[in-house]
């Protein structure tokens, strides 16, 4: 998914990749010659991840390391990460920002970010984003599409290889953090994206070794390559006609192409194999994204931030100032400028008074 390529996603993959190399090396060559390159990458990536996304990266890395240590009944491999100088380097990287923000905001920053924001997500669904456990599992089949169609076929081989060090590391990367995300009340689709690279690696390994499940019940999952673009594409076009009274003709070739590529990927899966099937499904994914994100969704006037920005810009004021009471989406600031205030009723009254 594109969101994995954001700086925070790249840093998470870098940290886990460095830890994986160290873990696998210690499994095959315990006590091998010490080196500093991989630990330096690991701790630097952790520092950058903390600065960009807070403690999320520490949770993913920490749970994976704990799970591996429990399963192996030994945590000696963690010494190869150079924990003492690594922690010192991590503090050096993140402390200037914390010092700066504390000097500016004082203790209110910690009270709001940790007490209200972080702990609030655990206890309740913040900003109407609450969902029950199982939310991410259900959403996985859409957000990881088209590769999600192969996840069912790869699952038996992954389970069979669960005791192999590489597979064990990948499972430790995914399972503990996924369970935590499912338990936490506040849920957003992108929260689990840092776990998707591990799933992709396990699927790719099964394809590379030719051990995907070939049973009929599993290969029927390839139909998802056709069903999803047909379902989403037709729903998008119907919504465009129903809500906006437009046919959205520029989107039709993209939606049709996505459906055709998805159909061919499914129909020829058993004849051509998973690589060609996934390639065709990826083409369907690109065309579906073009039709939905470039044509249909921008045309549908259903997004509050876009509609509010459109109303403000239509006011005729050359340099409008705006405040939003109750609607706290950061996208409004991107659309109207950094002078836009996200506030409450009292703040709105003070804004109008000025």
N, C-alpha and C positions, 0 to 999 in steps of 0.2 A: 504493500500500500504506500502511496506517496508520503503519507505522514511519517512513515518510518525514516524517510530521508531528511526529515527536519533535523537541525543540529542536535536536539535532545535525543532523537532516535539513533542517530549515528553514534553519538557518545555512548549510549547504552549498549549498542552492538560492539563497539570497540572494547568496552570494559569486559563484557561477557566473552568476547573472542580472546582477549589476553588471558583471562582466567581459565578458559577452556584449554588453551595451549599449555599453561602451567600445570593444570590438573592432569591432563593426559601425559605430559612428560614425566610428572612425578609417579604416575602409575607404571610407566614402562622403565623409567630410569630414576628410581628414588635416590635422592642425594646427589644428583648430577651436578656438574659445575654450575656455580651460581652465576646468574646474569641479571642485568638491570633493565634491559630494554622492555621486556614484557611487564614487569612491575611498574615501570615508569608510565607506560601506556595505560595500564589499569588505573592507577591512582590519579593520573591527570584527567582521564575520562570521567572518573567519579567526581572530581572537583568541578569540571565543566558541567556535568549533569546536575549537580546540586545547585550551581549558580543559575542554571536555566529552568529547572523544573522542581527544585526543592528536594525533599528526601525520597522521592519515588525511586530513583535509581539505587539508593542505598537499600531500600526494601527488597528490590528484585535480586540484587547481588547478594545481600545478606541471607535471604531465604534459600537461594540456590546453594551457597556455601554451607549453610547449616544442614540442608537436606543431604548433600553429598557426604559431609562429615559423619552424620548419623548413620547413613547407609553403609559407609566404609568402616564405621567404628574407629575412625581416626581422623584427627584434624591436623596432622603433621604437615600435610601438603600445603596448608595455608602459610607455613613459614617461608615458602618459596615466593610468596607475594611481597616479602619484605615489609611486614606490617608496621614495625616501629617507624622507620624512615618514611614509609608510605603515608601513615596517618599524619605525621608532621608536615609532609608536603601537601596533603589535602587541606590541612588547617591553614597553611600559608596561602593556598589558592583562594579559599573561600572567606577567610577572615576580613580582608579589606572591605568586601561588600557588606558583611554583617556590621562591621564597625561604622561604616558610612551610614547605613540605614538606621542603626540604633542611635547614632548621634543626631540624625534628622528627625526620627519619629519616636525615639525613646522606647519605653516598655510597651507602648500601645501596639507597636508592630508585632511583637511576639504574642501579645494577648489576642490580637485579631487573627494573625496568620495561623498560629498553632491552636489557640483556644476555640476560636469561632470557625475558621475555615477548615483546618485539617481535622480536628476532632468532630466538628459539625458534620462532616461528610460521613463519618463512621456511624453516627447516631440517627441521622435523618437525611432525607433526599433534598439536598440544597438546590435552590433555583428550579424546583419542580423536576429534578432529574433523578428521582428515586425509582428503583425497580427491584423486583424480587430476585433471589438467587436463580441462576439458569439463564439470565438475560444475555450474558456474553456468549454462552454456548449456542443459544438460538441465533444471535446476531452473527456469529462466526461464519455461518453458511452463506451470508450475504457479503460481509465485509472482507472475507478472505477469498471470495469468488474471483477467478475461476478455479484456483487451486484447491478450494474447499471440496470440490467434487472428488478429488483424489485422496482426501484425508481418510475417508472410510476405507478405501482400498489399501492405504498404507498402515492403518492402525494395527492389523494383526501382525505384520512384520516388525513394527516398532515394539509391540508387546513381547514378541518372541526374543527380541534383541535387547530387552530392558536391562540385562546384566552386563552388557558390553559397556566399557567406560564412556565411549562417545555418546551412545544413546542415553546412558544414565545421566550424563551431564545435561543433555538437552531436555530430558524429562524434569530434572531438578530446576532447570531454567523456567519451565512452563508451569508445572503442576502447583507448587506451593503458592506462587504469586497469583495464579489464576483463581485458586480457591479464596484467597484473601479478597481479590477484586469482586468475586461473586458474593462474598459475605457483606462487604461494605455496602451501606444502603445507597449512597449517592453513586450513580453509574452514568458514564458517558461512553459512547462507542470507541473513542480513541484511547481510553485508559489501558486496554490490553495490547495495544499495538507493539510495545517493546517485547512482547512474547512471541509475536508472529514469526520473526526470523528463525527461531528455533523450530517451529512447526514446519516452515518451509524447508529447512535443512533435512529434517527427518523424512519428509515426502520426497525430496530430491534424492536422498540416499536410497530409498526404496526403489525409485525409478531406475537409478544408476545400476543397482545390483539386480534388477529384473525380478524383484520379489513382491511386487504389488499383488494383492489378492485378486484371483481370477474367477472366483465363484460368481455365479449369476447374480446373487443378492447384492454383491458389492459393485459389480460393473454396471448395474442399473443406475448407480449414482451419477454416471456420465450424462444422464438425461438432464441433470441440473444445469449443464452448460447451455441447454436450449430453453429450459423452463424459465430460468431467471430473467434473461433478456426479454423474452416474450412477455412475461408478467410485468416487469418494471416498465418496459417500453410502451406497451399498450395502456397501462395504467397512467403513465405520464401524458400520453396523447389524449386520453379521455379526460383527464383532469384539466388539460389545457382548453379543450373544447367546452367543458362544463363550467369551469370557473372564469375563464377569460374570453370565451366566445371566439377563439382563434383556432385555426386548423394546425398551425405550427408546421407548415409544409417543409421548411428547411431541416426539420428534425427527422422527417420520414425516411430519407435515404439512409441515415445513420442507424435508426432503429431497425429498419429492414435488413441492413447489412449485419447488424449484431445478431438478429434472429437467424439469418441464413448461416452465418459462421458457427453459431452455437448448435444449430441443427446438424450441420456437417460434422462438427467435432464429436457429437454424440453418435451419429449414425455410423461413422467410420471408425469408432474407437477400437473395437475388437479387431478390425482388419489392419489398422495402421499403428496401433499402440498408443501409449500415454503421451510420448513426447510430441507427436504430431497433433494429437487431440488437444493437448494443452496449448500448443501454439495457435491452433485455430480458435480455441476459446479465448486466448489472450487478445486476438484480433477482434473477437466479439466484444470483449471488455472495453477495448479502446473506442470502438464505434459507439457502444452504449454510453460511455462517459461523454463522448463528444455530443451526442444527441441530448442527453439529460442535462449536463452541466453547462454546455455552451448555448443551448437553444431553449429547452423546456423550462428548467428551473428559473433562469433569469426572466423569462416572460411571465411566469406565474407571480402575481402580485400578492404573495402570501407571507412575505418575510417582514416583520415589524420594523426592523432597523432600516431596511431599504425604503419602506414606505414613509417612515418618519423623516429620513434624510431627503426624500423626494419632496415632502411637504415643506420642510424648512427651506430648501433651495428654491422652491416655487413662491416663497413669500415676497420676493422682490428686494430683500435686504442685501446689500453688497457684502457686508461682513456679519453674518448672523451669529448670534450666541445662543446656545441651547442648553437646557437642563432637562434631565429625564428623572422623574420621580416614580419609583416602583419598577421600572423597566431597566435592568442592570446589565444588559448584554454589551460586552466590550466592542462588538462589531459596530455599534453606533458611533463610538469614538473614531474608529477607522474611517467611517463614512462622512462624519461631520467635522473632524479635526480634534486635536488634543485639548482645545479649550472647552469642549463639551463636558458637562458635569453629570455624573451619575449620582443621584442624591435621593433624599426622602422628601416627605411633604414639607417639613420645616425648612430644609435646604432650598426647595423650590420657591417657597415664599420669600426667603432672603434673596434669592436670585432675581425674582421679580421686583423686589423692593429696590435693588440696586439699579 
